[in-house]
């Protein structure tokens, strides 16, 4: 089987027409002697910030000379981006060969694309005997394939509205689904979130006797300085005797200050539980060497082009704040392509506060919203726009529209920015 044939085969195993349940992956994992039970997992759920927080935790761990597996989704350009050990992506041949070895079992138990990917991560990390396996939830938590990992600590970054048809249309309902990652007596770390969501999570944590560590009660951030390529801040976490000045995070944006601080809190909590020594200098090294693409990433200077994977209202709201706070420009041209299961009306409303011109396009994803639907929303705000058939032509048009002191921002979907990265030949 060639690598492309492998990808075509697993991509065809969509879960869209299957019931969301765990029985398929449980049967497969039992048949291969449950590699997920051999891991010490850092399991991360939440509406936004999961990947950035996971990558920050990975980087801090690696700086402490630990062997770390990281499994995230979706990928931006290449499928093997989903699987890393100590920041290195696993070779695509190794991934393909592992699938082929157990192909008959995947067929027997009718595992889906995401379930296959999760099984590959479990198997790779167990085979390589990683110290910790960082697993990012794909959707929700309760019925997500990653929930089967043997967790050492659970993390919920935040709760806002996304995937409401599947997860529920209130913050409490969404929080309940995310709480599916909680395991009896295993600590849960909560990021910054609405008090109703927090109350729900704390109630569920109490039922399962999970010790809880609340970011908002334990972490104080001050003296924040934001730049185009990094951020600097002071952080205090008295519970873990952390009083650091001028911490530099090489991810861009105010939200990444919170994500990186949450990563410090998670690592400090875990290290205390396991009697490991937390090293300030190694934390600093870790936070200044995070590998995480597609989030306020500058891919060109002339013209200046920023790509950001904001794909729901909360993500777009954060993007708008960062564009206003960090970047200087005369005119802002936004290239947008959004999936149809997202609340694109609210996303466009948020963007319309600062955008001077929209270039509306459609990614290759089968879930992409038609450009006509997006343009109908843009019209409400009387902002100039143009429709383009695909990402390539949209980016070319945006470049024609700008001058040296203007800014292009591509956003709306990870699929959209993934296509831009592929066009630009930027390595992920």
C-alpha positions as CSV (number, residue, x, y, z in Angstrom):
1,X,0.0,0.0,0.0
2,X,1.4,3.4,-1.0
3,X,1.1,6.3,1.4
4,X,-1.5,8.1,-0.7
5,X,-3.6,4.9,-0.8
6,X,-3.4,4.7,2.9
7,X,-4.6,8.3,3.3
8,X,-7.4,7.8,0.8
9,X,-8.5,4.7,2.6
10,X,-8.7,6.2,6.1
11,X,-10.1,9.5,4.9
12,X,-13.0,7.6,3.4
13,X,-13.9,6.2,6.8
14,X,-15.9,9.3,7.9
15,X,-17.9,9.2,11.1
16,X,-20.6,11.5,9.6
17,X,-23.1,8.7,9.1
18,X,-22.1,6.7,12.2
19,X,-23.4,6.9,15.8
20,X,-21.0,8.7,18.1
21,X,-20.0,6.0,20.5
22,X,-16.9,4.3,21.9
23,X,-17.6,0.6,21.2
24,X,-15.7,0.4,17.9
25,X,-12.4,1.8,19.3
26,X,-12.7,-0.1,22.6
27,X,-13.0,-3.4,20.7
28,X,-10.0,-2.6,18.5
29,X,-7.9,-1.5,21.5
30,X,-8.8,-4.6,23.5
31,X,-7.7,-6.7,20.5
32,X,-4.2,-5.0,20.4
33,X,-3.7,-5.3,24.2
34,X,-4.8,-1.8,25.2
35,X,-1.8,0.4,24.6
36,X,-3.8,3.4,25.9
37,X,-3.7,1.9,29.4
38,X,0.1,1.8,29.3
39,X,0.3,5.6,29.0
40,X,0.3,8.5,31.4
41,X,-2.0,11.0,29.6
42,X,-2.4,14.7,29.8
43,X,-5.9,14.9,28.4
44,X,-7.0,18.3,27.1
45,X,-10.5,19.4,26.2
46,X,-12.1,22.8,25.6
47,X,-13.6,25.0,23.0
48,X,-10.5,27.0,22.0
49,X,-6.8,26.9,22.9
50,X,-6.4,23.1,23.2
51,X,-3.7,22.8,20.7
52,X,-1.7,25.8,21.8
53,X,-1.9,24.7,25.4
54,X,-0.9,21.2,24.5
55,X,2.1,22.4,22.4
56,X,3.2,24.7,25.3
57,X,3.0,21.8,27.8
58,X,4.9,19.6,25.3
59,X,7.7,22.2,25.0
60,X,8.0,22.7,28.8
61,X,8.2,18.9,29.3
62,X,10.9,18.5,26.6
63,X,12.9,21.3,28.2
64,X,12.8,19.2,31.3
65,X,14.4,16.3,29.4
66,X,11.3,14.1,29.3
67,X,10.1,12.0,26.4
68,X,6.8,13.3,25.2
69,X,4.1,12.2,22.8
70,X,1.7,14.8,21.4
71,X,-1.5,14.0,19.4
72,X,-3.5,16.9,18.0
73,X,-6.1,17.4,15.3
74,X,-6.9,18.5,12.7
75,X,-3.6,18.7,10.7
76,X,-3.0,21.8,8.6
77,X,-1.0,20.4,5.6
78,X,0.3,16.9,6.3
79,X,-1.5,14.1,8.2
80,X,1.6,13.1,10.1
81,X,1.5,16.5,11.9
82,X,-0.9,14.9,14.3
83,X,1.8,12.7,15.8
84,X,4.9,14.0,17.5
85,X,7.5,12.7,19.9
86,X,9.7,15.4,21.4
87,X,8.4,17.9,18.8
88,X,9.5,15.7,15.9
89,X,6.7,14.5,13.6
90,X,6.5,10.7,13.1
91,X,7.6,9.6,9.7
92,X,4.7,8.9,7.4
93,X,6.0,5.4,6.5
94,X,5.9,4.4,10.2
95,X,2.3,5.6,10.5
96,X,1.3,3.8,7.3
97,X,3.0,0.5,8.3
98,X,1.3,0.6,11.7
99,X,-2.1,0.9,10.1
100,X,-1.3,-1.8,7.6
101,X,-0.3,-4.2,10.4
102,X,-3.7,-3.9,12.0
103,X,-5.7,-3.1,8.9
104,X,-7.9,-6.2,9.2
105,X,-8.8,-5.3,12.8
106,X,-9.7,-1.8,11.8
107,X,-12.0,-3.3,9.1
108,X,-13.4,-5.9,11.5
109,X,-14.4,-3.3,14.1
110,X,-15.3,-0.6,11.5
111,X,-13.2,2.1,13.1
112,X,-13.6,5.7,11.8
113,X,-10.9,8.1,10.5
114,X,-10.6,9.8,13.9
115,X,-10.6,6.5,15.8
116,X,-7.9,5.1,13.6
117,X,-5.8,8.2,14.1
118,X,-6.3,8.0,17.9
119,X,-5.4,4.3,17.9
120,X,-2.2,5.0,15.9
121,X,-1.3,7.7,18.5
122,X,-1.8,5.3,21.4
123,X,0.2,2.6,19.7
124,X,3.1,4.9,18.7
125,X,3.4,6.4,22.2
126,X,3.2,3.1,24.0
127,X,5.8,1.5,21.6
128,X,8.2,4.5,22.2
129,X,7.6,4.4,26.0
130,X,7.0,8.1,26.3
131,X,7.0,9.7,29.8
132,X,3.7,11.5,29.0
133,X,1.2,11.3,26.2
134,X,-0.5,14.7,25.5
135,X,-3.9,14.0,23.9
136,X,-6.1,16.7,22.4
137,X,-9.8,16.0,22.3
138,X,-11.3,16.0,18.8
139,X,-14.9,16.8,19.7
140,X,-16.5,17.3,23.1
141,X,-15.0,14.7,25.5
142,X,-17.6,12.2,26.7
143,X,-17.7,10.2,23.5
144,X,-14.4,11.3,22.0
145,X,-12.0,8.5,21.1
146,X,-9.2,10.1,23.2
147,X,-11.2,9.7,26.4
148,X,-9.9,6.1,26.7
149,X,-6.3,7.3,27.5
150,X,-5.0,6.5,31.0
151,X,-5.0,10.1,32.4
152,X,-2.5,11.5,34.9
153,X,-4.2,14.9,34.7
154,X,-7.2,16.4,32.8
155,X,-7.4,19.9,31.4
156,X,-10.4,22.0,30.2
157,X,-9.1,25.2,28.6
158,X,-12.4,27.1,28.3
159,X,-16.0,26.7,27.3
160,X,-17.8,28.7,24.6
161,X,-20.3,28.0,21.8
162,X,-19.2,25.6,19.1
163,X,-20.6,22.3,17.7
164,X,-23.9,23.2,19.4
165,X,-25.9,20.6,17.4
166,X,-23.7,17.8,18.9
167,X,-22.7,19.2,22.2
168,X,-25.7,21.3,23.2
169,X,-26.8,24.9,23.0
170,X,-26.0,26.2,26.5
171,X,-22.7,26.6,28.2
172,X,-23.7,24.1,30.9
173,X,-24.6,21.4,28.4
174,X,-21.4,21.9,26.5
175,X,-19.5,21.8,29.8
176,X,-21.1,18.5,30.7
177,X,-19.9,17.0,27.4
178,X,-16.4,18.3,28.0
179,X,-16.5,16.9,31.5
180,X,-16.7,13.4,30.0
181,X,-12.8,13.5,30.2
182,X,-12.9,13.5,34.0
183,X,-11.8,10.3,35.6
184,X,-12.3,9.4,39.3
185,X,-9.7,10.9,41.6
186,X,-7.7,12.3,38.7
187,X,-6.9,16.1,39.0
188,X,-8.7,18.5,36.7
189,X,-7.2,21.9,35.8
190,X,-9.6,24.6,34.6
191,X,-8.7,27.5,32.4
192,X,-10.4,30.9,32.2
193,X,-14.1,30.5,31.6
194,X,-17.6,31.7,32.2
195,X,-18.8,31.1,35.8
196,X,-21.7,28.9,34.7
197,X,-19.4,26.6,32.8
198,X,-17.0,26.5,35.7
199,X,-19.8,25.7,38.2
200,X,-20.9,22.8,36.0
201,X,-17.4,21.4,35.8
202,X,-16.7,21.7,39.5
203,X,-20.0,19.9,40.3
204,X,-19.0,17.1,38.0
205,X,-15.5,17.0,39.4
206,X,-16.9,16.7,42.9
207,X,-19.0,13.7,41.9
208,X,-15.9,11.9,40.7
209,X,-13.7,13.1,43.6
210,X,-11.4,14.9,41.2
211,X,-9.1,17.5,42.8
212,X,-9.6,20.8,40.9
213,X,-7.1,23.5,40.2
214,X,-8.7,26.7,39.0
215,X,-6.6,29.1,36.8
216,X,-8.6,32.1,37.9
217,X,-8.1,31.4,41.6
218,X,-4.4,30.5,41.4
219,X,-2.8,32.4,38.6
220,X,-2.0,36.1,38.4
221,X,-0.7,37.6,35.2
222,X,0.6,41.2,34.9
223,X,2.8,43.5,32.9
224,X,1.7,41.9,29.6
225,X,3.5,43.2,26.5
226,X,2.4,42.0,23.1
227,X,4.6,42.0,19.9
228,X,4.1,40.6,16.4
229,X,6.2,37.5,17.1
230,X,6.0,36.9,20.9
231,X,4.5,38.1,24.2
232,X,6.1,38.9,27.6
233,X,4.5,38.8,31.0
234,X,4.9,38.3,34.7
235,X,3.2,35.3,36.4
236,X,2.5,34.4,40.0
237,X,1.2,31.0,41.1
238,X,1.7,31.1,44.9
239,X,0.4,27.6,45.3
240,X,3.5,26.3,43.5
241,X,5.9,29.0,44.6
242,X,6.0,30.5,41.1
243,X,7.0,34.1,40.9
244,X,8.4,34.7,37.4
245,X,9.2,38.0,35.8
246,X,9.4,38.7,32.1
247,X,8.4,35.3,30.8
248,X,8.7,35.2,27.0
249,X,6.2,33.1,25.0
250,X,7.1,32.7,21.3
251,X,3.4,32.5,20.3
252,X,1.6,35.7,19.3
253,X,-1.5,37.1,20.9
254,X,-3.1,37.9,24.3
255,X,-4.9,34.6,24.4
256,X,-1.5,32.8,24.0
257,X,-0.4,34.5,27.3
258,X,-3.3,32.7,29.0
259,X,-2.6,29.4,27.2
260,X,1.1,29.4,28.1
261,X,0.3,30.3,31.7
262,X,-2.2,27.5,31.8
263,X,0.5,25.2,30.5
264,X,2.7,26.3,33.4
265,X,-0.1,25.6,35.9
266,X,-0.7,22.1,34.4
267,X,2.9,21.1,34.5
268,X,3.4,22.5,38.1
269,X,0.3,20.6,39.3
270,X,1.5,17.3,37.7
271,X,5.1,17.7,38.9
272,X,3.9,18.3,42.5
273,X,1.7,15.2,42.3
274,X,4.6,13.1,41.1
275,X,7.4,14.7,43.1
276,X,9.3,16.0,40.1
277,X,11.4,19.2,40.3
278,X,10.1,22.2,38.4
279,X,12.9,24.2,36.9
280,X,12.2,27.9,36.2
281,X,14.9,28.2,33.5
282,X,13.6,25.1,31.7
283,X,10.1,26.6,31.8
284,X,11.5,29.8,30.2
285,X,13.3,27.7,27.5
286,X,10.2,25.7,26.9
287,X,7.8,28.7,26.4
288,X,10.3,30.4,24.1
289,X,10.6,27.3,21.8
290,X,7.0,26.2,21.2
291,X,6.2,24.7,17.8
292,X,2.7,25.5,16.9
293,X,1.7,26.8,13.4
294,X,-1.3,28.6,12.0
295,X,-2.1,30.8,15.0
296,X,-1.4,34.5,14.3
297,X,1.4,33.2,12.1
298,X,3.2,35.7,9.8
299,X,3.9,33.9,6.5
300,X,4.9,37.0,4.4
301,X,6.4,40.4,5.1
302,X,5.8,42.1,1.7
303,X,2.9,42.2,1.7
304,X,2.4,41.4,5.4
305,X,0.2,38.3,5.6
306,X,-1.1,36.8,8.9
307,X,-2.9,33.5,9.1
308,X,-5.0,32.5,12.0
309,X,-7.1,29.4,12.6
310,X,-9.9,31.1,14.4
311,X,-13.0,29.0,13.5
312,X,-15.8,30.0,15.9
313,X,-17.1,33.3,17.4
314,X,-14.9,33.2,20.5
315,X,-11.8,32.6,18.3
316,X,-12.7,35.4,16.0
317,X,-13.4,37.8,18.9
318,X,-9.9,37.0,20.2
319,X,-8.4,37.5,16.7
320,X,-10.1,40.9,16.4
321,X,-8.7,42.0,19.7
322,X,-5.2,40.9,18.7
323,X,-5.3,42.6,15.3
324,X,-6.3,45.8,16.9
325,X,-3.8,45.6,19.7
326,X,-0.6,44.3,18.0
327,X,-0.5,45.2,14.4
328,X,-0.2,48.6,12.7
329,X,-1.8,48.9,9.2
330,X,-3.6,51.3,7.0
331,X,-6.1,48.9,5.5
332,X,-7.1,45.4,6.6
333,X,-8.1,42.8,3.9
334,X,-9.6,39.6,5.3
335,X,-9.6,36.4,3.3
336,X,-12.3,34.2,4.8
337,X,-13.4,30.7,4.3
338,X,-15.7,29.2,7.0
339,X,-17.2,25.8,7.5
340,X,-21.0,25.6,7.3
341,X,-21.5,24.0,10.8
342,X,-20.0,27.2,12.3
343,X,-21.8,30.3,13.4
344,X,-20.5,32.3,10.5
345,X,-23.0,35.1,10.9
346,X,-21.5,36.0,14.3
347,X,-18.0,35.5,13.1
348,X,-18.5,37.9,10.2
349,X,-20.2,40.4,12.5
350,X,-17.1,40.4,14.7
351,X,-14.7,40.8,11.8
352,X,-16.7,43.6,10.3
353,X,-15.7,45.9,13.2
354,X,-12.1,46.2,11.7
355,X,-12.1,44.8,8.2
356,X,-11.9,47.1,5.2
357,X,-12.4,44.6,2.5
358,X,-13.4,40.9,2.4
359,X,-12.2,38.4,0.0
360,X,-14.6,35.5,0.3
361,X,-13.6,32.0,-0.7
362,X,-14.3,28.3,-0.1
363,X,-11.9,25.7,1.1
364,X,-11.7,22.2,-0.4
365,X,-13.4,20.8,2.7
366,X,-16.8,19.1,2.1
367,X,-18.1,21.1,5.1
368,X,-17.2,24.5,3.5
369,X,-19.8,27.2,3.4
370,X,-20.8,28.5,0.0
371,X,-19.4,31.9,-0.8
372,X,-22.8,33.3,-1.6
373,X,-24.0,32.5,1.9
374,X,-21.0,34.3,3.4
375,X,-21.4,37.3,1.1
376,X,-25.0,37.7,2.2
377,X,-23.7,38.2,5.8
378,X,-21.0,40.6,4.7
379,X,-23.6,42.8,2.8
380,X,-25.3,43.6,6.1
381,X,-22.3,45.6,7.2
382,X,-21.9,47.5,3.9
383,X,-18.2,46.5,3.6
384,X,-16.7,45.9,0.1
385,X,-16.1,42.3,-0.9
386,X,-15.3,40.1,-3.7
387,X,-16.0,36.3,-4.3
388,X,-13.3,33.9,-5.4
389,X,-13.7,30.2,-6.2
390,X,-10.8,28.9,-4.2
391,X,-8.1,29.8,-1.7
392,X,-5.4,30.2,-4.3
393,X,-7.3,32.8,-6.3
394,X,-8.5,34.6,-3.1
395,X,-5.0,35.0,-1.8
396,X,-3.8,36.3,-5.2
397,X,-6.7,38.8,-5.3
398,X,-5.9,40.0,-1.8
399,X,-2.3,40.7,-2.7
400,X,-3.6,42.8,-5.6
401,X,-5.7,44.9,-3.2
402,X,-3.0,45.9,-0.7
403,X,-0.1,48.3,-0.6
404,X,3.0,48.2,1.6
405,X,1.4,49.5,4.8
406,X,-1.7,47.3,4.5
407,X,-2.3,43.9,6.2
408,X,-3.9,40.7,4.9
409,X,-5.4,38.3,7.4
410,X,-6.5,34.8,6.3
411,X,-8.9,33.2,8.8
412,X,-12.2,31.4,9.4
413,X,-11.1,27.8,9.4
414,X,-8.0,25.6,10.0
415,X,-8.8,24.0,6.6
416,X,-8.5,27.4,5.0
417,X,-5.2,28.3,6.6
418,X,-3.9,24.8,5.9
419,X,-4.5,25.4,2.2
420,X,-2.6,28.7,2.4
421,X,0.3,27.1,4.1
422,X,0.4,24.5,1.4
423,X,0.3,27.1,-1.3
424,X,3.1,29.1,0.4
425,X,5.2,26.0,0.9
426,X,5.6,26.8,4.6
427,X,6.7,23.8,6.6
428,X,4.5,22.7,9.4
